[in-house]
Amino acid sequence: MQTPEMRAKATALVESLADRLPPDRLARYRQFAFVGEWGELADNLAAGLVNRRIPVTAAEKEALREVLYSFELPYPGHRFIERRDEILAALTMAG
């Protein structure tokens, strides 16, 4: 993640999802943001949303897309960033 705008978007996305995330995961994502581990934040957040089937709004999906696409591929060790199209398609959409 290269720009302050993208950092702000990733942090805002975590806060937007806060009411749907398990408390331990939310704390972890906030810690990643606090220390600037943007790749870890994006990869873990994408994994959590898909694996836990946490519903997202269209705006949240778009924000996640922007975050995931802010990384150049290949991005070794971050399989959810590397499979971003598949991950975005697998998201559970809020009703």
Secondary structure by P-SEA (a helix, b strand, c coil): cccaaaaaaaaaaaaaacccccaaaaaaaaaaaaacaaaaaaaaaaaaaaaacbbbcaaaaaaaaaaaacccccccccccccaaaaaaaaccccc
